Amino acid sequence: EMLNVWLVSAESTQLLPEAERGVFWSANCYMVLYSYSVSGAPKSILYFWKGHDVSTRNFLTWRFQLSRLLQEMPSAPEPVMTAQSVEPTLFVALMEGMVVLVGAHPLTRPPPPPPPGGHAPTGADAEPVVESLPTLSGATLLQVKRYAATALGVVARQVPARPEYLDSADVCLLLHAPRAVLYFWVGAHAPAGL
């Protein structure tokens, strides 16, 4: 078995490291290739995931990449289109659970402006870009739900950090970045073992 995840943007398609598998951003599109064999015969499924906040430009790039990638593959994979909040059970299980964050992946964000009165450092003085998850400020609320009856069928989605998003049937995680504190909230009617 093999699983590859690509981040698709208007500028490029990038294979993501294994550490980022299962982390999705609402303003991006992704391609996920799952390859396996059945009785020795190779099979594959190519998932196309679209976040709720994807721009028209990014969506069109994603659709173009689909056609190009399908033509380049030696054995035609089964294409499956999916979107944020309607992922198939197998997709969630392959990701070993999911986290969906609001906004764009750091690799697809515009570069920060140069410091006032000067130029951005270059060469040995430049700081390497290593961010793969957001630099969070304020509070981030993740609503956790089970989408499949397996241990890996859990998805955490970022929602606005407001009290009306706390439901007695849910489990939530609240990260308060300024205090470096993680709160774990379990509703009175949340499923056991979630």
N, C-alpha and C positions, 0 to 999 in steps of 0.2 A: 504494500500500500504506500501511496505517496500523496502528500497534500501540499499544494503551493498556493499562496495568496498574493495577488498583485493589486497595488493601489493604482487606479487609473485617474489621471488628471489631463487637462487640455494640453499640457506640455509633454508629458511622458507617461509611461507605464513602468512601475517599479516593483520588482519582487521584494516582498517584505520579509524581514527576518522572522524566524520561528517564534521569537519572544513576543511579537506583535500579533500573532495569530489569535483571532477571536476578539480583537479590539477594533471597532468600526467607528467611523465619524459620520455624522448625519449629512455633512456637505460633500461627501465623496462617494465614488463608485468603486467597486472592487470586483475582481475576477478570482474565482476559487476553482482550481482544478484538482479533482479527487480522482486518482488513478488506482485501480485495483484489478484483480484477475478473478475470473470465474472458470473453474475447471481448466486452468492453464491459459485461457484466452484473455488478452488484455481488454479492459473496459475502462471507461472514464466518464465522469460527469463534470461539465463546466458550468459552474454557477456564476450568475451575474447579479450582484447585489447593489441596489440603489438606495442611498439615504434619502430621508424626507426633504433635506435642504439642498439638494443637488441643483447647480445652475444648469441652464439650458445648454451652455457651451460644454460643460463637463459631461452632461448626459449624451450629447451628440458624439463626443470623443469616445465615450464608453461604448456606444453602439457601433462606431466605426472599428474600434479595437476588437469587438466581438467578431465581426466579419473577417477581419485580417487574421486573427488568431485561429479561427476555425479552419481557414484555408491552409494555414501552415502546419496543422497537426496531422501526423501520419494516419492515426486512426481517429475517425470522427467521433468526438465525445458527444454525449447527450447534453444539449444546452438547456439550462434551467434559469429562467428569469425570476428574480425574487426581489423584494423590497423590504425596507425597514419595517418591522413589526409584523410581517407575514412570512417569516422564514420557515421553510420546511423543517420537520423534526430532524431529519438526517443532517441537514446543514448545521443546525445548532449542535448536534452531537459531534460532528466532525471538528467543530471549533472548540470542543470541550468546554462549552459554555460561552457566553458572549457578553461583552460590555459595549454599549453604544453610547458614545459621547456626542454632545452637541458641538457643532462647528466643523472646521476643516482640519485634516491631518497636518501636523507641523511641516511636513515636506511639501505641502501644496499651498502654504501660506506665503504671501509676499514677504520679501526680506524687510527687516526693520530699517527705518531711515538712518542715514549716517548721523553721528553725534553732532550737536550744534557747533558751528564754527570749524568744523574739521571734516576729515574724510575717514571712512571706516578703515580700520587697520587691515593690511594685506600681508601675505607671506607668513613668516614665522610669528609676527605679532598678532595675527588674526586668531580669534578663538574658534575652535572647531565646532561645527554644528552637530550636536549629539542628541538633541531633544527628540524623543520618540513618543512621549506622552506629554500632555499639556503642563504648562507651568500654571498651576491653579492658584487663584486668589479668591478670597471670600469663601463662600460655601458652595459645595457641589453635592447635590442629592441624587443618589442612584436608587431607583425602584427595582427590586429584585422579584422576578416571577419565574415559576417553573412552567416550561412549555412542552416538556416531554416527561414521561414517567421514569426516566433514567437519571442517574446521578449527574450526568453531563447536560441535561436538558434545562439548564438555568440561564436566564438572560438578565443582565442588569442594564437598565436604560436610564440615561441622565434625564431628569425632569427639573422644572424650575424649583428652586429651594424655597418653597412656600408651604405653609401648613395644610392647605387644601389638597396637596399631593400625598399626604399621609392617610392611608386607608387601613381600617382594621383588618383587612384580608391580605395585607402586604407586609413584606419585609423591606426595610430601607437602610441604606448606608448614607451617612452625612459626613462629608469630609470638611472640616473647618480648617482651611489652610493657614490662616494667620496664627492660630493657636496650635497647629500641628496635632489636631485631635480627630479621631475617627469615632463617630457615634454609630451604634448598631441599634436599630429600632425594629421590634417585632410586634405587629398588630395582634390584637386579642384573637382574631379569627384566621390568622395566617396558617398555612398548611404546616403540619409537623414535619420536621426534617428538611425544611427549605433552607 
